[in-house]
């Protein structure tokens, strides 16, 4: 579980990068291929890190959508050409802020 904290901090870093990359809004995101690639890369890294978190930690925090996030990795890696940018924006805008709060709370608990 000690390694889990490192992965959780890494997930927070990825979320923070994504939120910073997309701070100029949806239109800027949709118009800029570099930003899209940076966001997708960080989503990929985030989902890879989630796959490495122990089952014990995942069971302890069932409110986090671990399985859905892990499954998203397969979309990013195997269906890269089929990725819908509108869906990615929805994830950035709606899913990442609450996920960030959940992960931050878990990291804080690990620090105790």
N, C-alpha and C positions, 0 to 999 in steps of 0.2 A: 504494500500500500504506500510505502515511501515513494516509489517511482510514480505512483498515481498523481501525487502532488505536482511533480515535474510536468507530467502530461497535461494536467489541469491548468497550470500556469501557461504552458505553451498554447493551449486552446484559448485562453484569455488574450494572449498576445495576438493570435490570429484574428480574433474578433475585433480587437482594437485596431489592427491594421486595416481590416475591411471597412470598419466604420470611418476611419480616417480617409481611406481611398475614395469613399463614396459620399463624403461630406458636402460635395458640390451639388448633390441631388441626382435624381433619376435621369434627366436629360443628358447631363454630363457623362454619367455612367454609360448610357446607351450609345453615346457618340464616340466614346474613347476606347479603342481596342486594348490599349495598354492597361487601362483601369479594369476592364473586363477580365483580362488575363491575370492580373494581380489578385483580383477578388476570387476568381476560380481557383487559383493556386493556393490561396489561403484557406478556402473552403475544403479543398482536397487535403491539405495538411491538417486542418482541424479534425476532419472525419477520420484520418489515419490515426491521429492521437487518441481519439475516442475509442477506436478499436483496441488500443493497447491498455486501456484502463481495466483494472481487475474486475472480475465478476462480483466480488464482494462489495466494491465501491458502487458499482452499478445497482446492485440490489439494495444497498443502503439508501440510495437516492433515486427511487423509482419515478419521481416527478420529472426527471430529466429524460427527454426523448432519445435515449442512447441508441436504440435500434434504428430509428428513422434517420438519425444523423450518420450512423455507420453505413446504412443503405445508400445514402446520398453519394458516398465515395464512389460506388460502382457507376453511378450516373456520370459523374465527373470524369472518371477514368475510361469507361468503356463506351459511353455514348456522347463523347465530346461534341460531335457535330450536331447532335440532336438537342443540345442544351438550349432552353428558351430563356433569353435574357430577362424577359418580364418575370418569369418564375424566380430567377436569381435575385432580381430586385425585391420581390416579395419576401424572400428569405432574409435579405439584408435588412429590410425595413421592419418586418413584423416578427421574425423568428429570432434574429440575433440579439436584440436588446434584452428580451427576457432570459434567453440562454446565458447571456453574459452575467446577469444578476444571479442566476442559479449557480453557475460555475464559480463566480466570485465568493458566494456564500460557502460553498463546499471547500474552496481553498482556505478561507478563513477558519473553518472548522478544523482542517488539517493542521493549521498553524498553532492550534491550542495545545 
